[in-house]
């Protein structure tokens, strides 16, 4: 029989309360002692039980009976110890509500990033992917929005850390006791190698760059406890620098990556690989159940070694992993109220990413969704300029059956590489007098033109008039996401908003407004934020969708490492 323990994390990442049993005796052979059953193994609990029975005899019938009764209740409590014979290892997840303070912190951090600003921003690699073919893999993490955390232990005896179980990265890192110069380290648990008897020195330097922050440090090796499993000789990063405000304000200590080794910094073997290789799990499968009910305290559960049938309804739809690195697969059309958006009809790529709270996709589609749900964004002058000056020309070219992917290069906004328009702003030319970047402007105009072509083509299919098409595209220009990628929705209109569906494995997976809109606490009031954010990834890796917690909360997700496939079923 394999025993299991649910490991939870406090809501605010601070010191957790634990139940301890303390007793004293006048006998010198039984000094004052305290025990916490939550952190004792089964054999230790049995020894403690025997000790308490002996103590009860010495204390007398009444006092002894009370003591044994209290301990028995604690021992039987599922929060203290739970057993199962299904061979699965469960890690309980805690969630927190999004709040305005975290959004402000994220805004400040994004402004510090500089290059990440702007609704038409393009994300490019940060230079740490080992495979040259993965040059377009995007590091887009914004952990400030992360809501789900679990607990692990590192070292012997175990040092406990709160981590995000992240399928969109592959390294394990936690703050180091040698982190002296980063303020973030002083607000989180830190790993102390000298306190562990199983620590092995490595020392190789490491750095991980995220979309809104970076960490650096060095590799070490130690035992890692996940639930009741102990992974031996695990390489991980001791972070000695966490300069970003993201990590200062975060409610987690570190990240445990569950992606493939292909994107692992330093080519370190991921924790999940070692779980499988060391024979610690029943099957090479893990699964996520995320509880999206904001009124319930239970955040969800990650199950290692298989799936829990209580976590989903019906059958899973499986799709093969198309490129190892992220858990990436092919996705079909995206529908708004059952109607095609006209962008992914020929197929898009998607990744299931538990470390991203929202749902990210191409700006072209996100803008159409924002328009359909009445989300307010920032007006893009570039977009309106394209429509005003070249709208009719683009419509005429489409009606003349010109190749859509060549139109923006033919009107001068982009160059053409044989498959699609390529932005000309590869190198920015700065006007010393104005301080503005002409390269960046051309890049934005190219993006605006490409979006306008898709939108117009979609309206032509619906037999709309030229005037109707121009008006519709201008409306979409006004709905372009804000520089933060977020858009605000009227909370009072959720019941009237359309559904958004994603075609995976030939099946449509629907999200209702209540499911794709996030309520953010803002004092006594709440603000409704669209769960969709814009993300543009260039071919061949893109167009790419990131299906984060907004999607995974509604659809139980299985990561099948043995068969290299991802499965989705309605969450229970």
C-alpha positions in Angstrom: 0.0 0.0 0.0 1.3 3.4 -0.9 0.6 6.1 1.6 0.0 9.7 0.5 -0.2 13.1 2.2 -1.9 16.2 1.0 0.5 19.1 1.0 -1.1 22.5 1.2 0.2 26.1 1.3 -0.9 29.0 3.3 -2.9 31.7 1.5 -0.3 34.4 2.0 2.9 32.3 1.9 3.7 33.2 5.5 4.1 31.0 8.6 1.5 28.3 8.7 -0.2 27.2 11.9 0.3 23.5 12.7 -1.3 21.4 15.4 1.1 20.1 18.0 0.7 17.8 21.0 2.6 18.9 24.0 2.8 17.1 27.4 4.9 17.0 30.5 5.2 14.7 33.4 6.7 14.9 36.9 8.7 11.8 36.0 12.2 12.6 35.0 12.0 9.9 32.4 9.3 11.7 30.6 10.4 15.3 30.1 8.3 18.1 28.5 7.8 17.3 24.7 5.8 18.6 21.7 4.9 16.7 18.6 3.3 17.7 15.3 1.5 14.7 13.8 1.3 16.4 10.5 5.0 15.9 9.9 5.4 12.5 11.3 5.6 9.2 9.4 3.4 6.2 10.1 6.0 4.4 12.2 6.7 7.6 14.2 2.9 8.0 14.8 2.7 4.5 16.1 5.6 5.0 18.5 4.0 8.3 19.7 0.7 6.5 20.2 2.4 3.9 22.4 4.2 6.6 24.3 0.9 8.4 25.0 -0.8 5.2 26.2 2.1 4.7 28.6 1.8 8.3 29.7 -2.0 8.0 30.2 -1.5 5.2 32.6 0.9 7.3 34.7 -1.4 10.4 34.5 -4.5 8.6 35.7 -7.7 7.3 34.0 -9.5 10.6 33.3 -6.6 12.8 32.1 -5.1 9.9 30.2 -8.3 9.1 28.4 -8.7 12.7 27.2 -5.2 12.8 25.9 -5.5 9.6 24.0 -8.9 10.6 22.6 -7.5 14.0 21.3 -4.6 12.3 19.7 -6.8 9.6 18.0 -9.0 12.4 16.5 -5.9 14.1 15.1 -4.5 10.8 13.8 -7.7 10.0 11.9 -8.0 13.5 10.5 -7.5 13.5 6.7 -5.5 16.7 7.0 -2.9 14.9 9.2 -2.5 11.7 7.3 -4.4 10.0 4.5 -3.9 6.6 2.9 -4.8 5.2 -0.4 -4.3 2.1 -2.3 -4.7 3.6 -5.8 -1.0 4.2 -6.2 -1.5 8.0 -6.9 0.5 10.8 -5.3 -1.6 13.9 -4.6 -0.4 17.4 -3.9 -3.1 19.7 -2.7 -3.1 23.2 -4.2 -4.1 26.4 -2.6 -5.3 29.4 -4.5 -5.5 33.1 -3.9 -7.8 35.7 -5.4 -6.4 38.2 -7.8 -6.3 41.7 -6.3 -5.6 45.2 -7.4 -2.3 45.4 -5.6 -0.8 42.6 -7.6 -2.0 44.2 -10.8 -0.3 47.5 -9.9 2.9 45.6 -9.1 2.8 43.8 -12.4 2.2 47.1 -14.2 5.3 48.6 -12.6 7.3 45.6 -13.5 6.1 45.7 -17.1 7.1 49.3 -17.4 10.6 48.3 -16.2 10.7 45.8 -19.0 10.5 48.5 -21.6 10.5 46.3 -24.7 7.5 44.4 -23.6 5.2 47.4 -23.7 2.6 48.0 -26.4 -0.5 46.1 -27.6 1.3 44.9 -30.7 4.4 43.7 -28.9 6.2 40.6 -30.2 7.8 38.2 -27.8 11.2 36.8 -28.8 13.5 34.3 -27.1 15.8 35.2 -24.2 18.7 33.2 -25.4 18.7 30.2 -23.0 17.1 27.6 -25.2 19.7 24.9 -26.0 18.2 23.7 -29.3 18.8 26.1 -32.2 15.5 24.9 -33.7 13.7 26.3 -30.7 14.9 29.8 -31.5 11.2 31.0 -31.5 10.3 29.4 -28.2 9.0 32.3 -26.2 9.6 33.0 -22.5 6.5 34.8 -21.6 6.0 34.1 -18.0 4.1 36.5 -15.8 4.0 34.7 -12.5 2.4 37.8 -10.8 -1.0 36.5 -11.9 -0.3 32.9 -10.7 -3.0 31.6 -8.4 -2.2 28.0 -7.6 0.6 26.8 -5.3 1.7 23.6 -3.7 4.4 22.6 -1.2 7.6 20.6 -1.6 10.6 19.8 0.6 14.3 19.9 -0.3 17.1 18.3 1.7 17.4 16.1 4.7 15.7 17.0 7.0 13.2 18.5 4.6 13.2 22.3 4.1 9.7 23.3 3.0 9.0 25.6 0.0 5.9 26.9 -1.7 6.2 26.4 -5.5 4.2 26.8 -8.7 3.9 23.5 -10.5 4.6 24.9 -13.9 4.1 22.8 -17.1 5.5 25.8 -19.1 9.1 25.5 -17.8 11.4 22.6 -16.8 13.7 23.7 -14.0 13.3 23.6 -10.2 14.5 26.7 -8.4 14.2 28.2 -4.9 15.8 31.1 -3.1 19.2 30.4 -1.7 20.5 31.3 1.8 23.4 32.9 -0.1 21.0 35.4 -1.7 22.1 38.6 0.0 21.4 41.5 -2.4 17.9 40.8 -3.6 15.1 42.1 -1.4 12.7 39.3 -2.6 14.8 36.7 -0.9 14.2 38.2 2.5 10.4 37.6 2.1 10.6 33.9 1.2 11.9 30.6 2.5 15.6 30.1 1.6 17.4 26.8 1.0 20.4 26.2 3.3 22.7 23.6 2.0 24.7 23.3 5.2 21.5 22.1 7.0 21.1 19.1 4.6 22.9 15.8 5.0 22.1 14.8 1.4 23.3 18.0 -0.3 25.9 17.6 -3.1 27.8 20.6 -4.5 27.5 21.4 -8.2 28.2 25.2 -8.4 27.6 25.6 -12.2 26.1 29.1 -12.8 22.5 29.4 -14.1 20.1 32.1 -15.2 16.4 32.0 -16.2 14.8 34.9 -18.1 11.1 35.4 -17.9 8.8 37.9 -19.7 8.6 40.0 -16.6 11.7 39.1 -14.5 14.8 37.0 -14.2 16.5 34.9 -11.6 20.2 33.8 -11.5 22.2 31.6 -9.2 23.9 28.2 -9.3 23.1 24.6 -9.5 23.1 22.3 -6.5 21.9 18.7 -5.9 19.8 17.3 -3.1 16.8 15.1 -2.3 13.4 16.6 -3.2 10.2 15.5 -1.4 7.0 15.8 -3.3 4.1 14.5 -1.2 5.4 11.2 0.1 7.8 10.7 -2.7 11.5 11.4 -2.3 13.4 12.2 -5.5 17.1 11.5 -5.0 20.0 13.4 -6.5 17.9 16.1 -8.0 19.6 19.1 -9.7 18.0 22.4 -8.9 19.0 26.1 -9.0 19.7 28.0 -5.8 18.6 31.6 -6.8 21.0 34.2 -5.5 19.5 37.1 -7.4 15.7 37.8 -7.9 15.8 41.5 -9.0 12.2 41.6 -10.4 9.3 43.0 -8.4 7.4 40.0 -9.6 9.3 37.8 -7.2 9.2 40.3 -4.4 5.4 40.5 -4.4 4.8 36.8 -5.2 3.1 34.5 -2.8 5.4 31.6 -3.8 9.0 30.8 -3.1 10.0 29.1 -6.3 9.1 27.2 -9.4 8.9 23.4 -10.1 9.0 23.0 -13.9 7.1 20.1 -15.4 8.0 20.7 -19.0 10.4 18.7 -21.1 14.2 18.6 -20.7 14.6 20.3 -24.1 13.9 23.7 -22.6 15.6 23.0 -19.3 18.3 25.6 -18.4 21.7 23.9 -18.1 20.1 20.7 -19.5 19.2 19.8 -16.0 17.0 16.7 -15.6 13.5 17.8 -14.5 12.0 16.5 -11.3 9.3 14.7 -13.2 11.8 12.8 -15.3 13.6 11.6 -12.1 10.2 10.5 -10.6 9.7 8.2 -13.6 13.3 7.0 -13.9 13.5 6.2 -10.2 10.3 4.2 -10.3 8.4 6.4 -7.9 5.2 6.7 -9.8 2.7 4.0 -11.0 2.4 5.4 -14.5 4.4 8.1 -16.4 1.4 10.4 -16.2 0.4 13.5 -14.1 -2.8 15.5 -14.1 -4.2 18.8 -13.0 -7.5 19.6 -11.4 -7.9 23.3 -10.7 -10.9 24.5 -8.6 -12.2 27.7 -10.2 -14.9 28.2 -7.5 -13.8 31.3 -5.8 -16.0 30.6 -2.8 -14.2 27.4 -1.9 -10.8 27.3 -0.1 -9.6 24.2 -1.9 -7.5 25.2 -4.8 -7.3 21.9 -6.6 -4.9 19.0 -6.8 -2.0 17.8 -9.0 -1.9 14.0 -9.2 1.4 12.2 -10.0 1.2 8.7 -11.4 -2.2 8.8 -13.1 -5.6 10.5 -13.0 -8.3 10.7 -10.3 -11.7 9.8 -11.8 -13.3 12.1 -9.3 -11.7 15.1 -11.0 -13.4 14.9 -14.3 -16.6 14.0 -16.2 -16.9 11.8 -19.4 -13.9 10.9 -21.4 -10.7 12.7 -22.2 -9.9 14.0 -25.7 -6.2 13.3 -26.4 -3.9 15.0 -28.9 -0.3 14.2 -29.6 2.6 16.4 -28.4 3.9 18.0 -31.7 7.1 19.4 -30.3 8.9 18.5 -27.1 9.8 21.5 -25.0 6.5 22.8 -23.9 3.5 20.5 -23.8 2.6 21.7 -27.3 -0.1 20.3 -29.6 -2.1 21.3 -32.7 -5.3 23.2 -32.3 -8.0 24.0 -34.8 -10.4 26.9 -35.2 -11.4 29.4 -32.5 -15.1 30.2 -32.4 -17.0 33.1 -31.0 -20.6 32.1 -30.3 -20.1 29.2 -32.8 -18.8 31.4 -35.6 -15.2 31.2 -36.9 -12.7 33.9 -36.3 -11.0 33.1 -39.6 -7.5 32.9 -38.2 -6.8 29.3 -37.0 -9.0 27.6 -39.6 -5.8 26.2 -41.1 -4.5 25.3 -37.7 -2.6 26.9 -34.8 -0.2 25.6 -32.2 -1.1 25.6 -28.5 0.5 24.7 -25.2 -1.1 23.7 -21.9 0.6 25.9 -19.3 -0.3 25.6 -15.6 2.1 28.5 -14.9 0.1 31.1 -16.8 -3.2 32.2 -15.2 -4.8 33.7 -18.3 -5.4 32.6 -21.9 -3.0 34.1 -24.4 -3.5 34.2 -28.2 -2.8 36.1 -31.4 -3.7 39.8 -31.2 -5.8 39.3 -34.3 -8.2 36.9 -32.6 -8.0 38.5 -29.1 -9.1 41.8 -30.6 -12.2 40.1 -32.2 -13.0 38.5 -28.9 -12.7 41.8 -27.0 -15.0 43.4 -29.6 -17.6 40.6 -29.2 -17.5 40.8 -25.4 -17.4 44.6 -25.2 -14.0 44.8 -23.6 -12.4 48.2 -23.5 -8.8 48.5 -24.7 -6.5 51.2 -25.9 -7.1 52.8 -29.3 -4.3 51.9 -31.7 -3.5 54.9 -34.0 -1.5 52.6 -36.3 -4.5 50.4 -36.8 -6.8 53.3 -37.6 -4.2 54.8 -39.9 -4.0 51.6 -42.0 -7.8 51.4 -42.3 -8.1 55.1 -43.2 -5.4 55.1 -45.8 -5.4 51.6 -47.2 -8.7 50.0 -46.1 -10.4 50.2 -49.5 -7.2 49.1 -51.3 -6.9 46.0 -49.2 -10.6 45.2 -49.8 -10.1 45.6 -53.6 -7.0 43.3 -53.5 -8.9 40.7 -51.5 -11.8 40.8 -53.9 -9.3 40.4 -56.8 -8.2 37.3 -55.1 -4.7 38.5 -54.3 -2.8 36.3 -51.9 -3.7 37.6 -48.4 -0.3 36.9 -46.9 1.4 39.1 -49.6 -1.0 42.1 -49.4 0.8 44.0 -46.6 4.2 43.7 -48.3 2.6 44.9 -51.6 1.3 48.0 -49.9 4.7 48.6 -48.3 4.1 47.8 -44.6 6.0 44.5 -44.5 8.5 42.5 -46.5 7.6 39.1 -47.8 9.6 35.9 -47.0 7.6 33.5 -49.2 5.1 32.5 -46.6 4.0 35.6 -44.7 4.7 39.3 -44.1 7.9 40.0 -42.2 8.2 43.1 -40.1 10.8 45.5 -41.4 11.7 46.9 -38.0 14.5 44.5 -37.4 16.9 47.3 -36.5 15.5 50.5 -35.1 16.7 53.7 -36.6 16.4 56.4 -33.9 15.7 59.9 -35.0 18.1 62.0 -32.8 15.8 65.0 -32.9 12.5 63.3 -32.0 13.9 60.3 -30.1 11.4 58.0 -31.8 12.2 54.7 -33.4 11.2 54.5 -37.0 11.8 50.8 -37.0 9.4 50.2 -34.2 6.8 52.3 -35.9 7.0 50.2 -39.1 6.8 47.0 -37.1 3.5 48.2 -35.5 2.2 49.2 -38.9 3.0 45.8 -40.4 1.2 44.1 -37.5 -1.8 46.4 -37.9 -2.0 45.7 -41.6 -1.8 41.9 -41.1 -4.6 42.1 -38.6 -6.7 44.3 -40.9 -6.3 41.8 -43.7 -7.6 38.9 -41.6 -10.6 40.9 -40.3 -11.5 42.2 -43.7 -11.2 38.7 -45.3 -13.5 37.4 -42.6 -16.1 40.0 -43.3 -15.9 39.5 -47.1 -16.9 35.9 -46.5 -20.0 37.2 -44.8 -20.9 39.3 -47.9 -20.6 42.6 -46.0 -20.5 45.9 -47.9 -17.4 47.9 -48.1 -18.8 50.5 -45.7 -19.8 47.8 -43.2 -16.3 46.2 -43.4 -14.5 49.5 -42.8 -16.7 50.3 -39.9 -16.3 46.9 -38.4 -12.5 47.0 -38.6 -12.4 50.5 -37.1 -14.4 49.1 -34.2 -11.8 46.3 -33.8 -9.0 48.9 -33.8 -10.6 50.5 -30.8 -10.7 47.1 -29.0 -7.0 46.4 -29.3 -5.7 45.2 -25.9 -4.1 47.7 -23.5 -0.3 47.8 -23.2 -0.6 45.4 -20.3 -2.5 43.0 -22.5 -5.6 43.3 -20.3 -9.1 44.5 -21.2 -11.9 45.5 -18.9 -15.4 44.0 -19.1 -18.7 45.2 -17.6 -19.5 42.9 -14.7 -23.2 43.5 -15.1 -23.3 42.1 -18.7 -21.6 38.7 -18.1 -24.8 36.8 -18.7 -25.2 38.3 -22.2 -21.7 37.7 -23.4 -20.9 35.1 -26.1 -19.1 31.8 -25.5 -15.6 31.3 -26.9 -14.7 27.8 -28.1 -11.4 26.1 -29.0 -11.2 23.1 -31.3 -8.9 20.4 -30.0 -8.8 16.9 -31.5 -11.9 17.7 -33.6 -13.9 18.6 -30.5 -15.1 22.1 -29.4 -14.2 23.1 -25.9 -16.4 25.9 -24.8 -15.8 28.7 -22.3 -18.7 30.8 -21.0 -18.3 34.4 -19.9 -18.4 33.4 -16.3 -15.5 31.1 -17.1 -13.3 33.4 -19.1 -13.8 36.6 -17.1 -11.8 37.1 -13.9 -13.0 39.2 -11.0 -10.3 41.2 -9.5 -10.7 42.5 -5.9 -10.4 46.3 -5.9 -11.2 47.4 -2.3 -14.9 47.0 -1.6 -15.7 46.7 -5.3 -14.7 44.2 -8.0 -13.4 44.7 -11.5 -14.0 42.2 -14.3 -11.0 41.5 -16.5 -11.1 39.6 -19.7 -9.2 36.3 -19.3 -7.8 36.8 -22.8 -4.5 38.5 -23.4 -2.6 39.2 -26.7 0.5 37.2 -27.6 2.1 37.1 -31.0 4.6 34.4 -31.8 6.2 34.4 -35.3 6.3 31.2 -37.4 7.5 28.5 -37.4 6.7 28.3 -33.6 3.6 30.4 -34.0 0.8 31.4 -34.2 0.7 30.1 -30.7 -2.0 29.9 -28.0 -1.2 29.5 -24.3 -4.0 27.7 -22.6 -3.5 28.7 -18.9 -5.5 28.3 -15.8 -8.6 30.0 -17.3 -8.8 27.0 -19.7 -7.4 24.3 -17.4 -9.8 25.3 -14.6 -12.7 24.2 -16.8 -11.0 21.2 -18.4 -9.2 18.6 -16.4 -5.8 18.2 -18.1 -3.7 15.0 -18.3 0.0 15.2 -19.2 0.8 11.7 -20.6 4.6 11.5 -20.7 4.6 7.8 -21.6 2.6 8.3 -24.8 3.6 11.9 -25.5 0.0 13.3 -25.5 -2.2 15.8 -23.7 -5.8 15.1 -22.7 -8.7 17.3 -21.8 -12.1 16.4 -20.2 -14.7 18.5 -18.4 -13.6 19.2 -14.8 -15.8 17.8 -12.0 
